[in-house]
Amino acid sequence: MILKGILYIVLIIFSAVLLIVSLIMTALKFNTNGKQAVRWLIGFGLSLAVLIFAIVMLVRGVVGKAKEFAGDIEEFGMEQVERMDSLNNMYTNSKDSLLESASVNYLMSIEPDSMKGRVPVQFYGYLGFRDYYRLPIVWPYSLHCTDTLGDASLYNEANVQQFDINDNGELSCDVNGIMTFAFTKQHLIGMRVKIENKPKKIYFAYDFANKTEKIFKNEAELLNYAVEKGFDRSTELKSCKDYYNEF
């Protein structure tokens, strides 16, 4: 099609030049040489016919390609719709098996008494999409990771109605850069990194009931505090990636 288009454009230019020349020569020969004037007039007619033909063929080719392009765009759009439907079906079909995992069963077992059996299923079943990762912990809290599972931020999702959309009512708890963690029904403990002049490790414990954070000098001090709050002595801090892979 591109080669044909170029040929038609060349033909249009050539016939247009010939059209102008024949028109000029017809005018010049009209009073001096009638036979030559007629010949140039015939040339004018032929060049006009060729010009019209080339323009029509070029326009027809452009319109055909435009329709073909529009069809490709429509087909691509339909493929994307089908792809999203497929992803939604995959999510729906796999949700039941996800909710039967040991991790989700544990989370359900530590639901607040006031929410027993009332926590939205999607709180446990939606783990994010593409470069956004969502790690549910104790209702209504979850950890959110962006781009990678390297570090997370703590969010309160009590006001969330639908978990798989943006700006859905979650509230930041201002606990960011969480690298490793563990939790019980009452507390989240872990190590997070704060970047000022250089990265700095911070050992913390977050009280779900009081919504307060306590800072510790080192991991040993944190774990001693954790045992006092009901954590097992064998508790180990997990990375976001390890926790995510348990679902």
Summary of the structure (lengths in Angstrom):
residues: 247
radius of gyration: 36.6
end to end distance: 53.2
largest distance: 118.9
contacts: 659
relative contact order: 0.08
helix: 51%
strand: 21%
